[in-house]
Amino acid sequence: MEYAPMPEPLRRAVNQLVSEAVGRCQEVMRYAASDIARDWKRMTLYRATDAADTMDCVSMLIAAYCESNGMDPKILQGYLQLSQQHSRADGPLEEDRAYLADLLGQMAPSRQR
């Protein structure tokens, strides 16, 4: 693979989007502070998903660049780690529930829907 730096306009866009995502992540931490937000559940979920969506935009912007410059689709799919994809619409996974239970010192629950 030949070396080519990221084009400057793409780099600026990526930097801006990553800065926005970091800001949203900082808001998650701020809303999680017990003395600040009464509505922590709603606001932490909004800001966490906003950050995730923004980072998804970064990934797709870079992927579009790679695609437009002839990257092999199989390589691009590997870089995008598509096998790790999980839709938020599917809700928490068993691993998520087990991790939460471990954090709270509880037994892992059976699937709840």
MMTF fields as JSON, N, C-alpha, C and O atoms, coordinates in Angstrom:
{
  "mmtfVersion": "1.0.0",
  "mmtfProducer": "UNKNOWN",
  "numBonds": 451,
  "numAtoms": 452,
  "numGroups": 113,
  "numChains": 1,
  "numModels": 1,
  "chainsPerModel": [1],
  "groupsPerChain": [113],
  "chainIdList": ["A"],
  "bondAtomList": [4, 2, 8, 6, 12, 10, 16, 14, 20, 18, 24, 22, 28, 26, 32, 30, 36, 34, 40, 38, 44, 42, 48, 46, 52, 50, 56, 54, 60, 58, 64, 62, 68, 66, 72, 70, 76, 74, 80, 78, 84, 82, 88, 86, 92, 90, 96, 94, 100, 98, 104, 102, 108, 106, 112, 110, 116, 114, 120, 118, 124, 122, 128, 126, 132, 130, 136, 134, 140, 138, 144, 142, 148, 146, 152, 150, 156, 154, 160, 158, 164, 162, 168, 166, 172, 170, 176, 174, 180, 178, 184, 182, 188, 186, 192, 190, 196, 194, 200, 198, 204, 202, 208, 206, 212, 210, 216, 214, 220, 218, 224, 222, 228, 226, 232, 230, 236, 234, 240, 238, 244, 242, 248, 246, 252, 250, 256, 254, 260, 258, 264, 262, 268, 266, 272, 270, 276, 274, 280, 278, 284, 282, 288, 286, 292, 290, 296, 294, 300, 298, 304, 302, 308, 306, 312, 310, 316, 314, 320, 318, 324, 322, 328, 326, 332, 330, 336, 334, 340, 338, 344, 342, 348, 346, 352, 350, 356, 354, 360, 358, 364, 362, 368, 366, 372, 370, 376, 374, 380, 378, 384, 382, 388, 386, 392, 390, 396, 394, 400, 398, 404, 402, 408, 406, 412, 410, 416, 414, 420, 418, 424, 422, 428, 426, 432, 430, 436, 434, 440, 438, 444, 442, 448, 446],
  "bondOrderList": [1, 1, 1, 1, 1, 1, 1, 1, 1, 1, 1, 1, 1, 1, 1, 1, 1, 1, 1, 1, 1, 1, 1, 1, 1, 1, 1, 1, 1, 1, 1, 1, 1, 1, 1, 1, 1, 1, 1, 1, 1, 1, 1, 1, 1, 1, 1, 1, 1, 1, 1, 1, 1, 1, 1, 1, 1, 1, 1, 1, 1, 1, 1, 1, 1, 1, 1, 1, 1, 1, 1, 1, 1, 1, 1, 1, 1, 1, 1, 1, 1, 1, 1, 1, 1, 1, 1, 1, 1, 1, 1, 1, 1, 1, 1, 1, 1, 1, 1, 1, 1, 1, 1, 1, 1, 1, 1, 1, 1, 1, 1, 1],
  "groupList": [{"groupName": "MET", "atomNameList": ["N", "CA", "C", "O"], "elementList": ["N", "C", "C", "O"], "formalChargeList": [0, 0, 0, 0], "bondAtomList": [1, 0, 2, 1, 3, 2], "bondOrderList": [1, 1, 2], "singleLetterCode": "M", "chemCompType": "L-PEPTIDE LINKING"}, {"groupName": "GLU", "atomNameList": ["N", "CA", "C", "O"], "elementList": ["N", "C", "C", "O"], "formalChargeList": [0, 0, 0, 0], "bondAtomList": [1, 0, 2, 1, 3, 2], "bondOrderList": [1, 1, 2], "singleLetterCode": "E", "chemCompType": "L-PEPTIDE LINKING"}, {"groupName": "TYR", "atomNameList": ["N", "CA", "C", "O"], "elementList": ["N", "C", "C", "O"], "formalChargeList": [0, 0, 0, 0], "bondAtomList": [1, 0, 2, 1, 3, 2], "bondOrderList": [1, 1, 2], "singleLetterCode": "Y", "chemCompType": "L-PEPTIDE LINKING"}, {"groupName": "ALA", "atomNameList": ["N", "CA", "C", "O"], "elementList": ["N", "C", "C", "O"], "formalChargeList": [0, 0, 0, 0], "bondAtomList": [1, 0, 2, 1, 3, 2], "bondOrderList": [1, 1, 2], "singleLetterCode": "A", "chemCompType": "L-PEPTIDE LINKING"}, {"groupName": "PRO", "atomNameList": ["N", "CA", "C", "O"], "elementList": ["N", "C", "C", "O"], "formalChargeList": [0, 0, 0, 0], "bondAtomList": [1, 0, 2, 1, 3, 2], "bondOrderList": [1, 1, 2], "singleLetterCode": "P", "chemCompType": "L-PEPTIDE LINKING"}, {"groupName": "LEU", "atomNameList": ["N", "CA", "C", "O"], "elementList": ["N", "C", "C", "O"], "formalChargeList": [0, 0, 0, 0], "bondAtomList": [1, 0, 2, 1, 3, 2], "bondOrderList": [1, 1, 2], "singleLetterCode": "L", "chemCompType": "L-PEPTIDE LINKING"}, {"groupName": "ARG", "atomNameList": ["N", "CA", "C", "O"], "elementList": ["N", "C", "C", "O"], "formalChargeList": [0, 0, 0, 0], "bondAtomList": [1, 0, 2, 1, 3, 2], "bondOrderList": [1, 1, 2], "singleLetterCode": "R", "chemCompType": "L-PEPTIDE LINKING"}, {"groupName": "VAL", "atomNameList": ["N", "CA", "C", "O"], "elementList": ["N", "C", "C", "O"], "formalChargeList": [0, 0, 0, 0], "bondAtomList": [1, 0, 2, 1, 3, 2], "bondOrderList": [1, 1, 2], "singleLetterCode": "V", "chemCompType": "L-PEPTIDE LINKING"}, {"groupName": "ASN", "atomNameList": ["N", "CA", "C", "O"], "elementList": ["N", "C", "C", "O"], "formalChargeList": [0, 0, 0, 0], "bondAtomList": [1, 0, 2, 1, 3, 2], "bondOrderList": [1, 1, 2], "singleLetterCode": "N", "chemCompType": "L-PEPTIDE LINKING"}, {"groupName": "GLN", "atomNameList": ["N", "CA", "C", "O"], "elementList": ["N", "C", "C", "O"], "formalChargeList": [0, 0, 0, 0], "bondAtomList": [1, 0, 2, 1, 3, 2], "bondOrderList": [1, 1, 2], "singleLetterCode": "Q", "chemCompType": "L-PEPTIDE LINKING"}, {"groupName": "SER", "atomNameList": ["N", "CA", "C", "O"], "elementList": ["N", "C", "C", "O"], "formalChargeList": [0, 0, 0, 0], "bondAtomList": [1, 0, 2, 1, 3, 2], "bondOrderList": [1, 1, 2], "singleLetterCode": "S", "chemCompType": "L-PEPTIDE LINKING"}, {"groupName": "GLY", "atomNameList": ["N", "CA", "C", "O"], "elementList": ["N", "C", "C", "O"], "formalChargeList": [0, 0, 0, 0], "bondAtomList": [1, 0, 2, 1, 3, 2], "bondOrderList": [1, 1, 2], "singleLetterCode": "G", "chemCompType": "PEPTIDE LINKING"}, {"groupName": "CYS", "atomNameList": ["N", "CA", "C", "O"], "elementList": ["N", "C", "C", "O"], "formalChargeList": [0, 0, 0, 0], "bondAtomList": [1, 0, 2, 1, 3, 2], "bondOrderList": [1, 1, 2], "singleLetterCode": "C", "chemCompType": "L-PEPTIDE LINKING"}, {"groupName": "ASP", "atomNameList": ["N", "CA", "C", "O"], "elementList": ["N", "C", "C", "O"], "formalChargeList": [0, 0, 0, 0], "bondAtomList": [1, 0, 2, 1, 3, 2], "bondOrderList": [1, 1, 2], "singleLetterCode": "D", "chemCompType": "L-PEPTIDE LINKING"}, {"groupName": "ILE", "atomNameList": ["N", "CA", "C", "O"], "elementList": ["N", "C", "C", "O"], "formalChargeList": [0, 0, 0, 0], "bondAtomList": [1, 0, 2, 1, 3, 2], "bondOrderList": [1, 1, 2], "singleLetterCode": "I", "chemCompType": "L-PEPTIDE LINKING"}, {"groupName": "TRP", "atomNameList": ["N", "CA", "C", "O"], "elementList": ["N", "C", "C", "O"], "formalChargeList": [0, 0, 0, 0], "bondAtomList": [1, 0, 2, 1, 3, 2], "bondOrderList": [1, 1, 2], "singleLetterCode": "W", "chemCompType": "L-PEPTIDE LINKING"}, {"groupName": "LYS", "atomNameList": ["N", "CA", "C", "O"], "elementList": ["N", "C", "C", "O"], "formalChargeList": [0, 0, 0, 0], "bondAtomList": [1, 0, 2, 1, 3, 2], "bondOrderList": [1, 1, 2], "singleLetterCode": "K", "chemCompType": "L-PEPTIDE LINKING"}, {"groupName": "THR", "atomNameList": ["N", "CA", "C", "O"], "elementList": ["N", "C", "C", "O"], "formalChargeList": [0, 0, 0, 0], "bondAtomList": [1, 0, 2, 1, 3, 2], "bondOrderList": [1, 1, 2], "singleLetterCode": "T", "chemCompType": "L-PEPTIDE LINKING"}, {"groupName": "HIS", "atomNameList": ["N", "CA", "C", "O"], "elementList": ["N", "C", "C", "O"], "formalChargeList": [0, 0, 0, 0], "bondAtomList": [1, 0, 2, 1, 3, 2], "bondOrderList": [1, 1, 2], "singleLetterCode": "H", "chemCompType": "L-PEPTIDE LINKING"}],
  "groupTypeList": [0, 1, 2, 3, 4, 0, 4, 1, 4, 5, 6, 6, 3, 7, 8, 9, 5, 7, 10, 1, 3, 7, 11, 6, 12, 9, 1, 7, 0, 6, 2, 3, 3, 10, 13, 14, 3, 6, 13, 15, 16, 6, 0, 17, 5, 2, 6, 3, 17, 13, 3, 3, 13, 17, 0, 13, 12, 7, 10, 0, 5, 14, 3, 3, 2, 12, 1, 10, 8, 11, 0, 13, 4, 16, 14, 5, 9, 11, 2, 5, 9, 5, 10, 9, 9, 18, 10, 6, 3, 13, 11, 4, 5, 1, 1, 13, 6, 3, 2, 5, 3, 13, 5, 5, 11, 9, 0, 3, 4, 10, 6, 9, 6],
  "groupIdList": [1, 2, 3, 4, 5, 6, 7, 8, 9, 10, 11, 12, 13, 14, 15, 16, 17, 18, 19, 20, 21, 22, 23, 24, 25, 26, 27, 28, 29, 30, 31, 32, 33, 34, 35, 36, 37, 38, 39, 40, 41, 42, 43, 44, 45, 46, 47, 48, 49, 50, 51, 52, 53, 54, 55, 56, 57, 58, 59, 60, 61, 62, 63, 64, 65, 66, 67, 68, 69, 70, 71, 72, 73, 74, 75, 76, 77, 78, 79, 80, 81, 82, 83, 84, 85, 86, 87, 88, 89, 90, 91, 92, 93, 94, 95, 96, 97, 98, 99, 100, 101, 102, 103, 104, 105, 106, 107, 108, 109, 110, 111, 112, 113],
  "secStructList": [7, 7, 7, 7, 7, 7, 7, 2, 2, 2, 2, 2, 2, 2, 2, 2, 2, 2, 2, 2, 2, 2, 2, 2, 2, 2, 2, 2, 2, 2, 2, 2, 1, 6, 6, 6, 7, 6, 6, 2, 2, 2, 2, 2, 2, 2, 2, 2, 2, 2, 2, 2, 2, 2, 2, 2, 2, 2, 2, 2, 2, 2, 2, 2, 2, 2, 2, 2, 6, 6, 7, 7, 2, 2, 2, 2, 2, 2, 2, 6, 6, 4, 4, 4, 7, 7, 7, 4, 4, 4, 7, 7, 7, 2, 2, 2, 2, 2, 2, 2, 2, 2, 2, 6, 6, 7, 7, 7, 7, 7, 7, 7, 7],
  "xCoordList": [0.856, 0.0, 0.895, 1.82, 0.611, 1.435, 1.0, -0.162, 1.966, 1.681, 1.177, 1.764, 0.102, -0.412, -1.064, -1.906, -0.691, -1.303, -2.791, -3.26, -3.51, -4.93, -5.066, -4.384, -5.928, -6.117, -6.558, -7.342, -6.043, -6.284, -7.765, -8.143, -8.627, -10.048, -10.675, -11.499, -10.284, -10.791, -10.262, -11.009, -8.982, -8.391, -9.112, -9.395, -9.409, -10.122, -11.512, -11.94, -12.215, -13.561, -13.498, -14.313, -12.542, -12.391, -12.075, -12.664, -11.147, -10.807, -12.019, -12.219, -12.826, -14.013, -15.017, -15.559, -15.259, -16.224, -15.739, -16.529, -14.461, -13.928, -14.019, -14.336, -13.746, -13.88, -15.319, -15.555, -16.28, -17.692, -18.009, -18.707, -17.504, -17.755, -17.142, -17.763, -15.939, -15.294, -16.118, -16.284, -16.629, -17.489, -18.719, -19.115, -19.326, -20.494, -20.117, -20.877, -18.938, -18.471, -18.241, -18.541, -17.718, -17.53, -18.873, -18.987, -19.89, -21.224, -21.772, -22.455, -21.48, -21.907, -21.343, -22.066, -20.054, -19.434, -20.037, -20.226, -20.335, -20.925, -22.319, -22.648, -23.139, -24.493, -24.482, -25.429, -23.424, -23.328, -22.96, -23.113, -22.474, -22.119, -23.399, -24.346, -23.431, -24.656, -25.168, -26.36, -24.31, -24.755, -25.213, -25.582, -25.201, -25.53, -26.863, -27.698, -27.067, -28.227, -29.218, -28.899, -30.421, -31.501, -31.966, -32.432, -31.837, -32.323, -31.167, -31.075, -30.286, -29.064, -29.31, -28.538, -30.36, -30.604, -30.832, -30.202, -31.732, -32.067, -30.871, -30.522, -30.241, -29.177, -27.902, -27.24, -27.555, -26.358, -26.587, -25.677, -27.789, -28.07, -28.104, -27.573, -28.714, -28.718, -27.29, -26.929, -26.488, -25.142, -24.237, -23.402, -24.382, -23.573, -23.92, -23.032, -25.212, -25.591, -25.234, -24.894, -25.306, -24.845, -23.368, -22.966, -22.558, -21.125, -20.894, -20.065, -21.629, -21.478, -21.864, -21.184, -22.942, -23.376, -22.344, -22.09, -21.76, -20.75, -19.516, -18.95, -19.094, -17.94, -18.267, -17.389, -19.523, -19.931, -19.802, -19.388, -20.154, -20.008, -18.538, -18.221, -17.64, -16.206, -15.793, -15.118, -16.205, -15.849, -16.365, -15.636, -17.6, -18.19, -17.577, -17.471, -17.178, -16.518, -15.174, -14.841, -14.414, -13.124, -13.348, -12.611, -14.352, -14.66, -15.034, -14.621, -15.806, -16.186, -14.945, -14.851, -14.012, -12.757, -12.002, -11.549, -11.873, -11.163, -11.835, -11.168, -13.146, -13.914, -13.7, -13.492, -13.754, -13.608, -12.19, -11.963, -11.242, -9.866, -9.492, -8.314, -10.533, -10.317, -9.914, -9.389, -10.145, -9.807, -10.67, -11.867, -10.053, -10.763, -11.892, -11.645, -13.129, -14.258, -14.056, -14.488, -13.416, -13.167, -12.22, -12.419, -11.209, -10.28, -11.019, -10.862, -11.828, -12.595, -13.543, -13.651, -14.221, -15.114, -14.343, -14.829, -13.15, -12.31, -11.909, -11.971, -11.501, -11.118, -12.301, -12.13, -13.498, -14.697, -15.171, -16.103, -14.537, -14.852, -16.342, -16.972, -16.888, -18.319, -18.821, -19.99, -17.961, -18.396, -18.724, -19.375, -18.278, -18.547, -19.804, -20.183, -20.444, -21.618, -22.737, -23.019, -23.358, -24.506, -25.433, -24.999, -26.685, -27.655, -28.195, -28.577, -28.22, -28.813, -30.283, -30.836, -30.92, -32.335, -32.564, -33.665, -31.52, -31.634, -31.568, -31.852, -31.201, -31.117, -29.851, -29.0, -29.726, -28.516, -28.356, -29.331, -27.104, -26.784, -26.602, -26.51, -26.551, -26.311, -25.018, -24.955, -23.989, -22.711, -22.869, -22.226, -23.724, -23.964, -24.629, -24.247, -25.616, -26.317, -25.383, -25.412, -24.56, -23.617, -22.586, -22.236, -22.097, -21.125, -21.736, -21.102, -22.969, -23.66, -23.825, -23.546, -24.275, -24.453, -23.134, -23.11, -22.043, -20.732, -20.356, -19.835, -20.618, -20.331, -21.095, -20.576, -22.332, -23.205, -23.119, -23.825, -22.26, -22.106, -23.333, -23.662, -24.005, -25.22, -25.004, -24.027, -25.919, -25.896, -26.344, -27.202, -25.761, -26.154, -27.597, -27.932, -28.445, -29.857, -30.03, -29.193, -31.136, -31.493, -32.058, -32.394, -32.16, -32.624, -33.957, -34.918, -33.999, -35.222, -35.64, -34.848, -36.852, -37.369, -38.778, -39.408],
  "yCoordList": [-1.179, 0.0, 1.234, 1.348, 2.132, 3.33, 4.345, 4.401, 5.137, 6.165, 7.419, 7.889, 7.945, 9.237, 9.871, 9.247, 11.088, 11.731, 11.985, 12.054, 12.12, 12.441, 13.818, 14.755, 13.956, 15.282, 16.299, 15.99, 17.488, 18.531, 18.799, 18.911, 18.908, 19.145, 17.994, 18.225, 16.773, 15.617, 15.654, 15.395, 15.974, 16.055, 17.089, 16.838, 18.245, 19.289, 18.816, 19.033, 18.166, 17.657, 16.596, 16.61, 15.683, 14.632, 15.259, 14.881, 16.214, 16.873, 17.562, 17.488, 18.228, 18.919, 17.924, 18.136, 16.848, 15.847, 15.15, 14.923, 14.814, 14.168, 15.126, 14.702, 16.398, 17.39, 17.45, 17.548, 17.392, 17.386, 16.136, 16.219, 14.991, 13.741, 13.79, 13.35, 14.317, 14.435, 15.347, 15.061, 16.433, 17.324, 16.604, 16.799, 15.772, 15.0, 14.001, 13.787, 13.394, 12.462, 13.2, 12.67, 14.398, 15.189, 15.53, 15.578, 15.766, 16.017, 14.782, 14.902, 13.591, 12.354, 12.333, 12.051, 12.632, 12.617, 13.694, 13.476, 14.852, 15.94, 15.558, 15.76, 15.005, 14.613, 13.419, 13.226, 12.618, 11.476, 11.882, 11.096, 13.115, 13.595, 13.708, 14.38, 13.066, 12.979, 14.33, 14.47, 15.306, 16.605, 17.56, 18.695, 17.141, 18.072, 17.77, 18.663, 16.544, 16.256, 15.329, 14.196, 15.843, 14.983, 14.026, 12.924, 14.455, 13.679, 12.958, 12.948, 12.356, 11.759, 10.636, 10.476, 9.857, 8.728, 9.221, 8.745, 10.168, 10.7, 11.4, 11.135, 12.294, 13.107, 12.306, 12.551, 11.357, 10.563, 9.688, 9.511, 9.142, 8.339, 9.203, 8.8, 10.378, 11.271, 11.609, 11.463, 12.056, 12.512, 11.359, 11.533, 10.19, 9.033, 8.602, 8.287, 8.588, 8.191, 9.284, 8.979, 10.549, 11.632, 11.445, 11.586, 11.126, 10.918, 9.721, 9.783, 8.635, 7.444, 7.746, 7.308, 8.484, 8.833, 9.719, 9.568, 10.636, 11.524, 10.728, 10.968, 9.785, 8.961, 8.036, 7.716, 7.604, 6.818, 7.661, 7.162, 8.922, 9.838, 9.948, 9.959, 10.03, 10.083, 8.834, 8.922, 7.675, 6.415, 6.37, 5.978, 6.764, 6.692, 7.72, 7.465, 8.863, 9.876, 9.348, 9.481, 8.752, 8.168, 6.98, 6.809, 6.163, 5.014, 5.477, 4.864, 6.546, 7.072, 7.529, 7.334, 8.127, 8.541, 7.317, 7.29, 6.307, 5.08, 4.414, 3.973, 4.348, 3.746, 4.511, 3.915, 5.847, 6.662, 6.595, 6.96, 6.127, 5.993, 4.543, 4.191, 3.698, 2.358, 1.297, 0.254, 1.533, 0.496, -0.732, -0.627, -1.877, -3.141, -3.204, -2.986, -3.502, -3.529, -4.483, -4.186, -5.604, -6.564, -5.963, -6.146, -5.26, -4.605, -3.524, -3.406, -2.733, -1.678, -2.259, -1.713, -3.335, -3.981, -4.443, -4.325, -4.967, -5.385, -4.201, -4.277, -3.11, -1.91, -1.351, -0.826, -1.465, -0.975, -1.932, -1.616, -3.09, -4.068, -4.398, -4.407, -4.666, -4.889, -6.055, -6.082, -7.009, -8.141, -7.716, -8.46, -6.524, -6.033, -5.169, -4.714, -4.945, -4.074, -4.593, -5.791, -3.685, -3.986, -2.782, -1.65, -3.014, -1.937, -1.575, -2.452, -0.297, 0.143, -0.243, -0.426, -0.367, -0.739, -2.131, -2.447, -2.956, -4.289, -4.266, -5.272, -3.141, -3.018, -3.644, -4.106, -3.659, -4.217, -5.708, -6.456, -6.111, -7.52, -8.218, -7.575, -9.527, -10.306, -9.857, -9.752, -9.595, -9.139, -7.823, -7.606, -6.938, -5.648, -5.856, -5.235, -6.727, -7.016, -7.68, -7.366, -8.596, -9.288, -8.309, -8.377, -7.403, -6.408, -5.493, -5.195, -5.05, -4.215, -4.953, -4.399, -6.189, -6.979, -7.09, -6.974, -7.313, -7.404, -6.077, -6.061, -4.969, -3.647, -3.411, -2.818, -3.881, -3.648, -4.764, -4.733, -5.749, -6.849, -7.745, -8.276, -7.907, -8.721, -9.929, -10.0, -10.858, -12.002, -11.509, -10.632, -12.076, -11.709, -12.152, -13.313, -11.249, -11.596, -12.416, -12.386, -13.144, -13.805, -12.736, -11.64, -13.03, -12.037, -11.436, -12.152, -10.094, -9.362, -8.542, -7.761, -8.711, -7.926, -7.542, -6.879],
  "zCoordList": [0.0, 0.0, 0.0, 0.804, -0.894, -0.97, 0.083, 0.485, 0.51, 1.508, 0.821, -0.154, 1.329, 0.884, 2.101, 2.747, 2.417, 3.589, 3.352, 2.216, 4.456, 4.359, 3.719, 4.133, 2.723, 2.109, 3.167, 4.064, 3.038, 4.041, 4.299, 5.466, 3.288, 3.583, 4.386, 5.272, 4.072, 4.818, 6.247, 7.19, 6.413, 7.749, 8.606, 9.777, 8.029, 8.779, 9.19, 10.323, 8.259, 8.567, 9.661, 10.584, 9.566, 10.576, 11.934, 12.946, 11.953, 13.223, 13.839, 15.052, 13.025, 13.529, 14.105, 15.19, 13.379, 13.841, 15.115, 16.031, 15.18, 16.38, 17.571, 18.682, 17.348, 18.428, 18.933, 20.138, 18.01, 18.413, 19.235, 20.245, 18.809, 19.533, 20.925, 21.893, 21.031, 22.346, 23.25, 24.435, 22.699, 23.475, 23.994, 25.143, 23.156, 23.581, 24.676, 25.62, 24.539, 25.576, 26.902, 27.972, 26.826, 28.046, 28.682, 29.906, 27.855, 28.39, 29.092, 30.108, 28.559, 29.221, 30.633, 31.589, 30.769, 32.098, 33.0, 34.197, 32.42, 33.22, 33.706, 34.875, 32.811, 33.212, 34.157, 34.919, 34.117, 35.02, 36.444, 37.379, 36.602, 37.941, 38.765, 38.354, 39.903, 40.697, 41.178, 41.454, 41.281, 41.802, 40.705, 41.007, 39.452, 38.371, 37.698, 37.554, 37.292, 36.447, 37.135, 37.496, 37.303, 37.8, 36.724, 37.014, 35.481, 34.341, 33.657, 32.43, 34.451, 33.922, 32.931, 31.986, 33.119, 32.214, 30.789, 29.844, 30.652, 29.324, 28.7, 27.549, 29.458, 28.882, 28.59, 27.582, 29.456, 29.156, 27.927, 27.117, 27.778, 26.587, 25.329, 24.295, 25.399, 24.238, 23.82, 22.652, 24.766, 24.425, 24.004, 23.117, 24.617, 24.216, 22.794, 22.002, 22.472, 21.114, 20.108, 18.965, 20.517, 19.636, 19.302, 18.147, 20.318, 20.104, 19.181, 18.273, 19.418, 18.577, 17.128, 16.2, 16.936, 15.581, 14.883, 13.689, 15.634, 15.059, 14.652, 13.585, 15.488, 15.133, 13.965, 13.164, 13.862, 12.703, 11.439, 10.393, 11.539, 10.405, 10.003, 8.813, 10.983, 10.692, 9.918, 8.893, 10.418, 9.761, 8.33, 7.418, 8.13, 6.792, 5.841, 4.642, 6.36, 5.539, 5.044, 3.866, 5.947, 5.56, 4.632, 3.661, 4.919, 4.06, 2.654, 1.669, 2.556, 1.244, 0.476, -0.736, 1.177, 0.538, 0.025, -1.119, 0.883, 0.494, -0.7, -1.636, -0.657, -1.743, -3.045, -4.102, -2.954, -4.167, -4.739, -5.892, -3.928, -4.393, -4.685, -4.747, -4.865, -5.368, -4.363, -4.754, -3.074, -2.102, -2.341, -2.604, -2.245, -2.395, -1.355, -0.169, -1.788, -0.846, 0.33, 1.444, 0.102, 1.193, 2.235, 3.436, 1.781, 2.711, 3.491, 4.706, 2.782, 3.446, 4.488, 5.586, 4.175, 5.137, 6.36, 7.485, 6.148, 7.271, 8.138, 9.365, 7.505, 8.257, 9.043, 10.143, 8.475, 9.159, 10.255, 10.995, 10.357, 11.392, 11.422, 12.48, 10.242, 10.113, 10.952, 11.335, 11.239, 12.058, 13.487, 14.221, 13.885, 15.236, 15.311, 16.39, 14.174, 14.144, 15.029, 15.067, 15.728, 16.571, 16.504, 16.719, 16.212, 16.118, 17.504, 18.279, 17.802, 19.073, 19.134, 20.219, 17.967, 17.945, 18.535, 18.984, 18.53, 19.119, 20.644, 21.295, 21.204, 22.661, 23.207, 22.447, 24.527, 25.146, 24.842, 24.761, 24.677, 24.464, 25.801, 26.847, 25.752, 26.97, 27.646, 28.871, 26.842, 27.408, 28.15, 29.178, 27.633, 28.283, 29.64, 30.631, 29.672, 30.931, 31.941, 33.131, 31.452, 32.346, 32.895, 34.074, 32.059, 32.502, 33.56, 34.571, 33.323, 34.303, 35.626, 36.689, 35.561, 36.781, 37.539, 38.764, 36.82, 37.457, 38.111, 39.226, 37.426, 37.997, 39.29, 40.236, 39.317, 40.474, 41.506, 42.514, 41.262, 42.202, 42.277, 43.338, 41.145, 41.091, 40.188, 39.443, 40.268, 39.353, 37.976, 37.869, 36.941, 35.575, 35.346, 35.585, 34.888, 34.668, 33.394, 32.492, 33.347, 32.092, 31.167, 31.618, 29.936, 28.939, 29.348, 29.629, 29.376, 29.738, 28.525, 27.999, 28.091, 26.953, 27.226, 26.402]
}
